[in-house]
Amino acid sequence: MRVSNDPKDLIKRVRRGDHAAASRALSLVVDENAAGEPLARDFFKSAGTVQKVGVCGPPGAGKSTLTGRLIGHYRSLKRKVGVLAVDPSSSISGGAFLGDRLRIMEHATDPGVFIRSLASRGMIGGLTHTIFGAIHVLEALGCDKIIVETVGTGQDEVDIASVVDTVLYVTTPAMGDEIQAMKAGAMEVGDVFVVNKADLAGKDKAVGDLKGALALGHGAGQAVKAWESPVVATAALSGEGVAQLAKLVDEHWTHLKKSGEGRKRLKRQHATELQFWVHRHVVKNALGRVTDKDLDDMVTRKTDPATLGRKLLQS
């Protein structure tokens, strides 16, 4: 059956759990098509109803394989899962690719799993400004869990904390130096730390190093949180430790709802979403009024970026 662009029809079908309609709606919202605006407004009503789990960490940590295992675990419990895989993209085409995320794509034909790849479009960090619109589509679709996997740029762990409810920071025993040099930002925003590829030598040391780094962070003046971030070892290829990880994710969601921290995080997410919207629309509007004469004046030094920028914002 052909999927129309009629907003009322799309909204109705997405909320009934129609994946084809969700795919079409997501494209309209992410591409910032005019037809996507009424969809985005309606789907926002479902914001905050589903736990959003961010998976971040350095390249090579096995994030995709781990995500695939988490999907499989949730599906064994009959939970519907939405997955957004954020990929680097061409500055020319803006297209996203799923690359080596084969473990995730094994679930692509499962009617209880919705997977979409999003282009980061050259933004700072590993996230795209359209991430919120995509999340709201999956919330309206009726997903029980939404997993956001980032590209591993080093800024991801800080950026993603303003988008999701629970942050999983993934590393491996082979990344001992990376653990030692882990940025304070990662230590502060990680809700669950995962030592993946636990079948490799050095697992116990890596787990100990992470626990020590977390304890040291608190001793160095970081605020002691009501939720003390646990460290769990997993071997995503075999599935070892995945059930325990999923249990910790559920426990964190319960903590967020009971402690009031969940509401604080939702407000932070909404503030970030509003910031993204205002930023891109102000920039788009301002740059759309730049003329060749303006650029010529910059070349001849009759004006400068700050002066011209203020003029554009005030006009």
Secondary structure as GFF3:
##gff-version 3
##sequence-region A 1 315
A	DSSP	alpha_helix	7	15	.	.	.	ID=ss1
A	DSSP	alpha_helix	19	30	.	.	.	ID=ss2
A	DSSP	three_ten_helix	34	36	.	.	.	ID=ss3
A	DSSP	alpha_helix	37	43	.	.	.	ID=ss4
A	DSSP	three_ten_helix	44	46	.	.	.	ID=ss5
A	DSSP	beta_strand	51	56	.	.	.	ID=ss6
A	DSSP	alpha_helix	63	76	.	.	.	ID=ss7
A	DSSP	beta_strand	81	87	.	.	.	ID=ss8
A	DSSP	alpha_helix	102	105	.	.	.	ID=ss9
A	DSSP	beta_strand	113	119	.	.	.	ID=ss10
A	DSSP	alpha_helix	131	141	.	.	.	ID=ss11
A	DSSP	beta_strand	145	149	.	.	.	ID=ss12
A	DSSP	alpha_helix	156	159	.	.	.	ID=ss13
A	DSSP	three_ten_helix	160	162	.	.	.	ID=ss14
A	DSSP	beta_strand	166	171	.	.	.	ID=ss15
A	DSSP	three_ten_helix	173	175	.	.	.	ID=ss16
A	DSSP	alpha_helix	176	180	.	.	.	ID=ss17
A	DSSP	alpha_helix	184	189	.	.	.	ID=ss18
A	DSSP	beta_strand	192	195	.	.	.	ID=ss19
A	DSSP	alpha_helix	203	219	.	.	.	ID=ss20
A	DSSP	beta_strand	231	233	.	.	.	ID=ss21
A	DSSP	alpha_helix	242	259	.	.	.	ID=ss22
A	DSSP	alpha_helix	261	287	.	.	.	ID=ss23
A	DSSP	alpha_helix	292	299	.	.	.	ID=ss24
A	DSSP	alpha_helix	305	314	.	.	.	ID=ss25
###
